[in-house]
Amino acid sequence: PVLLLYSSGTTGNPKGIVLTQGNTLYEGYSLARAYHINENAISMVSNPLFFSGGIFPAFMSVFSVGGAIVLSRKFSRSRFWQKIEKYSVNFTYVVPTMLSILLNPAEDISKYDLRRLKFIGCGAAPLPVELLKEFEKAFNVGIYENYGLTENSAIVSFNPLEGRKIGSVGLPLDINEIKIVGKDGNELEPGKEGEIVARGPNIFKEYLKLEEKTKESLRNGWLYTGDLGYLDKDGYLYITGRIKEIIKKGGELISPVAIDSVFYKNEKVKDAATIGVPDKIYGEEIVTFVVLKDKAKASEKELLDFCKEHIEKFKCPKETIFVDEIPKGPSAASFLSHGRSF
């Protein structure tokens, strides 16, 4: 054991995740190969180091091959591009919220020399396709999405630098296997949605002093992630939601991620978060919280009509609530619904 990181994922109480020396080194070297980097690489760590997304993508990958690492005390919108220029950074790793912050409003970065910046990695939360496209158009730098959990040392799949598929979280790392299984545990064919399971030498050892939780997550060498997704015919992974976050409305299973993605297509929307709330008739009803872009104005009806143009009416939210900011992390849903009667 070398690292003990606490994480609740998106549900439940925090659990101590025990990662070993082997987990750490295998992950670091595998990411270095995925990123095509060597001792000449310079990365910038933009996330906190108590977070696996801070330790592994931009730190251990470069540390493993003897490159240079620029540590940021905290993420700064005003200094982000300045530091990339100052230290000739090749890549950094962010979460989707950071992309949204950098975009609203987008700074004119033509004054900076960013020729050494090759790409920006992104993960830890769903990345709406529209946000990715808008960022790349504004700044002319590629965003490469990845997927993983603290339990697999942060990243288990990465969109390759050659052959990227936008909307996918990429192919398994060269040390990992990924498959999709149904409720019976059997592997599903490409295109079929089910639970994402993975195995490899970067999978954690155990939850600290939680034997039953460990057995739930680790079965026959496979990590059961609790995430829903599917593989396409080329082996690229697509995330569709969390098993425990699926909204059950009138017997229909609805992914809040899919609804969020619709709202992100609206040019006036900066951020969106959909949750399920108790309903006497349907069991659960859908509510979406929305943050508008600076100076943008929109009515609830306008956004609901927009939603109905893109997905079935039954899957559109019953209510849209405007807020100044959407909290991130495992307590977001309870925070958003606190004190409200639906």
Secondary structure, 3 states (H helix, E strand, C coil): CCEEEEECCCCCCCEEEEECHHHHHHHHHHHHHHHCCCCCCEEEECCCCCCHHHHHHHHHHHHHHCCEEEECCCCCCCCHHHHHHHCCCCEEEECHHHHHHHHCCECCCCCCCCCCCCEEEECCCCCCHHHHHHHHHHHCCCEEEEECCHHHCCCCEECCCCCCCCCCCCEECCCCEEEEECCCCCECCCCCCEEEEEECCCCCCEECCCHHHHHHHEECCEEEEEEEEEECCCCCEEEEEEHHHCEEECCEEECHHHHHHHHHCCCCEEEEEEEEEEECCCEEEEEEEEEECCCCCCCHHHHHHHHHHHCCHHHCCCEEEECCCCCCCCCHHHHHHCCCCC
